[in-house]
């Protein structure tokens, strides 16, 4: 099982919530089952820890005893509670009222997304299954509002609906997407919104993710477990983390310990200024792993959003080695392999690599004349190429009891282009 869970997921519908004052509205069916994944992903619910009333009481008493007792100090405290508190460092105390205010401010710009995806069952019969995720209202014009979400949330969706209040839903359609960065844009008609009685929405404010600091307080808002909008609190745990995707890696992701669960994908990671600094996309999972989630930085999201709005897609150089592994000196000796390089575990159909004759089991030793020592190096070299360019790829291939070296001409194609099979 892959270590990374991309947090869209499927759920089985149960009885919908109903709001009496709106008759004739469409309602969302909410429930839960398993996580949507890019490969074989799953999720687990961990229960542990107990509340220690004595310890809690000691903490509260210590806090209260530290407060000033004279009227002047009481006035200062009262004034501070009324003023917005935006911590300048990880050591600054976070005001509870600040967190509440930020959630109240940002929530009208975060939507729940529900999809219908057709899959094949054990007997290869088409089966429609519901899925759930989140999105962020990013822009609008005279006719539409535009929502950023994750590509994997709407991947292969036959229908898409969004909701702001967990009761009334409105149909949405894709504008464009970028599989490599896991970003997609959908749109909703303003007329449909008005007819459904949805008026309380806002455009999200995006901050500068390059200014974030480790330890900074953040809030994750989204459609957790498909049960409707909820929020979780945490900190920025790390910056610049890379996580694997279908074609390459997501670079410069933000790591956070704010809980990110199924359905949170595409939702907002916000700072205490109410600015979106990331789009929640995945979490690390496995035995003993807890509180390691990832978000795509807002700066990258804004660039990709603008490109999608302009041309409905993003051009991404793509060779077609869908799954590979680094052959270092230790692995070479252990497996008795003939050389260092990148082992080809899977080739994407319709890709430049497939057309060039690169096969499963090949070892790529050189790309465009450059010796290869890791799959990350290969990924970086591919990203430097122009879409449509031809490159020399040197592979070592097993032939019977021996190996031979081949130099192949491969076209660098667009990862987001429609591929023929």
C-alpha angles and dihedrals in degrees: 000000000000117000095227123073117200101212107229109103147175124253138182112241122240134181110322124236114250133211111202099204094062112062122188093023124137115247134211121238108218131193140108148249129140137358121259108232142188088226128352100329129160142169138223135205113225123199120191146128131054133232113252105208092192094053091045091052092049091052093049093047092049090051093049093047090054093060118102115253106203123094094247092055090046089056091050090051091049091051092048091053090055094049122079111259114213109174114229093197139020089257095061115108113250113228114225090218089056092056091048091049093049093050090048091049098045101037095080088062096052119080135193113235123207122187141182114222126187114221135169119253128214090283092048092252119145111254124184114221130181122238136186140210142139139257142192124229101234108165145353142197134187094292110023146032116221123219129196117214139148120288091229090057093064099025111137091354115162091195135012129199131178131203133190100187102033089244111067121047132194129199118254132191131205120259097185144306147211114217094190095061093031092236127136135171125215130180137213127202114247088215090058089048092053093046089052090051095245110146106134102089133117138197111253120242112230119211133202108273091193088072097057120117131209107259094030113140115249137177126215114210123186151105096298113197089350090281096119135270118338138155136223130192129223145123138264101268099184143345132225098028118163122214128183124257132182093275109020137329135303105237129202096020121165116240117212138172092214104120112264114185140168109309094025092099111117092020128124130273104197137183126225091271089066092250122140107238097169148009111236111237116155149354134217111245138181142097109327094006118126136161101009110132132156136216131188108242117253093237091061092043092054093051093048092044091054092049093049091049089052101045107003091243145045122236111235124181107237131180101181107242093135096179126021143148137215115251105209126174093272094051092043092056095041095049096035093238120168100231149003120262139084121324113220109224097167137008120208114239115243092022130126090252092055092048091050092054100252107158141198107272096032119128113221108215102167135025117194088343095307117122112240125224103162142019089240090059090051091050091052092049092051091052090056092060128093117245107257096026123129120231135184114244118190116205135179112219130190113239111183108301095345140054131236132198119232131185112209133186111231130183118228103225135187113273090210097048119106107261124214118221 
